[in-house]
Amino acid sequence: MQIPADVLTVLTDPRTIISGDRVAVPFELDRDLYDRMNKMLKDVGGRWDGHKAVRAHVFPFPVEQFMRDCLAAGEWPSKFEQGWYPTPPKVVLDMLEHASIRVGHTVLEPSAGTGSLAVRAAEEMGIVDCVEIDPRRAHVLRELGVARQVIQGDFLGLDPLAIDEPYDRILMNPPFGNAIAHVMHALGFMKDGGTLVAVMPESITWRLERPAQEFRKLIADNKGEVISLPGDAFKPSGADVRTVLLVLDGGPESTLPTHGWNQRQPRQLDLFATA
Ligand SMILES: C[S@@+](CC[C@H](N)C(=O)[O-])C[C@H]1O[C@@H](n2cnc3c(N)ncnc32)[C@H](O)[C@@H]1O
């Protein structure tokens, strides 16, 4: 949801304190403006505490990084907006550990939001490319200046065979409504021998639809790891959803549909073409 301009002005005012688990506005607001700010802060998990010693919106999690993401994007997560739930810092650390990015590794973040994963991958000295469908978030990514390339567009519409160099690492927290399709598509951009680390909804472990069953088989055939995250892992991003980390390595025995695998598939021959 778009943060109203006057609420954004209040929250980015140098006097406003965003620290630890609190957001405190130590100056007078008119009732209407306060109500709209209160609505936004409550929507992302804050609760007004009027005790004299507090007088702030208090959150059940450290709120600084999350608020920084929201204020940079000018919005807060809403299920109506392509599922933007920034990856919380603890989950990012976990993902980096599994990804083992080395200096000069190429890294793709195919649904990059405002860069929670991309920034940390760049700090690990990866060469990071980002894709993001939402123009506001793509703008934030460009402003961050950590990515070699930011493509604003639909990742699912990009052709993996159109790239010359597949990636060493794929790090992703895709929109949960279509997470399997995003991960399957991302594998097409991965090098043979590369690693994909994705946050996914826990439902991929039990859903009965055919794509979910085939996905689980692919994971099992390739000795992928599915690691449960704590039930409240996404609370810092305002989402109450159970999640897992998926780690897939495209080793020599792999049957994953990587970039190389796609290239090895026979081309459709147009046998009936006329000269
Ligand atoms: C769950 S958020 C994750 C953001 C970021 N990866 C992070 O970890 O903070 C999913 C992001 O995917 C973007 N998105 C949704 N559909 C997309 C698509 N088809 N192509 C590219 N990005 C997409 C959304 O706009 C949103 O920013």
The ligand as an SDF file (V2000), in Angstrom:
LIG
                    3D

 27 29  0  0  0  0  0  0  0  0999 V2000
    8.2940  -11.5460   -1.2080 C   0  0  0  0  0  0  0  0  0  0  0  0
    8.8870  -10.0770   -2.0040 S   0  0  0  0  0  0  0  0  0  0  0  0
   10.5980  -10.3030   -1.8160 C   0  0  0  0  0  0  0  0  0  0  0  0
   11.4260   -9.0910   -2.0760 C   0  0  0  0  0  0  0  0  0  0  0  0
   12.9280   -9.3320   -1.9810 C   0  0  0  0  0  0  0  0  0  0  0  0
   13.3070  -10.5410   -2.7090 N   0  0  0  0  0  0  0  0  0  0  0  0
   13.3630   -9.4670   -0.5460 C   0  0  0  0  0  0  0  0  0  0  0  0
   13.7570  -10.5730   -0.2140 O   0  0  0  0  0  0  0  0  0  0  0  0
   13.2900   -8.5390    0.2180 O   0  0  0  0  0  0  0  0  0  0  0  0
    8.5520  -10.5220   -3.7230 C   0  0  0  0  0  0  0  0  0  0  0  0
    8.9300   -9.4450   -4.7380 C   0  0  0  0  0  0  0  0  0  0  0  0
    8.7150   -9.9900   -6.0430 O   0  0  0  0  0  0  0  0  0  0  0  0
    8.2140   -9.0020   -6.9030 C   0  0  0  0  0  0  0  0  0  0  0  0
    7.5410   -9.6920   -8.0150 N   0  0  0  0  0  0  0  0  0  0  0  0
    6.3030  -10.2430   -8.0170 C   0  0  0  0  0  0  0  0  0  0  0  0
    6.0630  -10.8240   -9.2050 N   0  0  0  0  0  0  0  0  0  0  0  0
    7.1820  -10.6440   -9.9620 C   0  0  0  0  0  0  0  0  0  0  0  0
    7.5470  -11.0090  -11.2920 C   0  0  0  0  0  0  0  0  0  0  0  0
    6.7100  -11.7100  -12.0550 N   0  0  0  0  0  0  0  0  0  0  0  0
    8.7610  -10.6650  -11.7460 N   0  0  0  0  0  0  0  0  0  0  0  0
    9.6320   -9.9720  -10.9650 C   0  0  0  0  0  0  0  0  0  0  0  0
    9.3360   -9.5760   -9.7010 N   0  0  0  0  0  0  0  0  0  0  0  0
    8.1330   -9.9230   -9.2010 C   0  0  0  0  0  0  0  0  0  0  0  0
    7.2760   -8.1910   -6.0100 C   0  0  0  0  0  0  0  0  0  0  0  0
    7.0550   -6.9100   -6.5510 O   0  0  0  0  0  0  0  0  0  0  0  0
    8.0600   -8.1760   -4.6890 C   0  0  0  0  0  0  0  0  0  0  0  0
    8.8870   -7.0540   -4.6220 O   0  0  0  0  0  0  0  0  0  0  0  0
  1  2  1  0
  2  3  1  0
  2 10  1  0
  3  4  1  0
  4  5  1  0
  5  6  1  0
  5  7  1  0
  7  8  2  0
  7  9  1  0
 10 11  1  0
 11 12  1  0
 11 26  1  0
 12 13  1  0
 13 14  1  0
 13 24  1  0
 14 15  1  0
 14 23  1  0
 15 16  2  0
 16 17  1  0
 17 18  1  0
 17 23  2  0
 18 19  1  0
 18 20  2  0
 20 21  1  0
 21 22  2  0
 22 23  1  0
 24 25  1  0
 24 26  1  0
 26 27  1  0
M  CHG  2   2   1   9  -1
M  END
$$$$
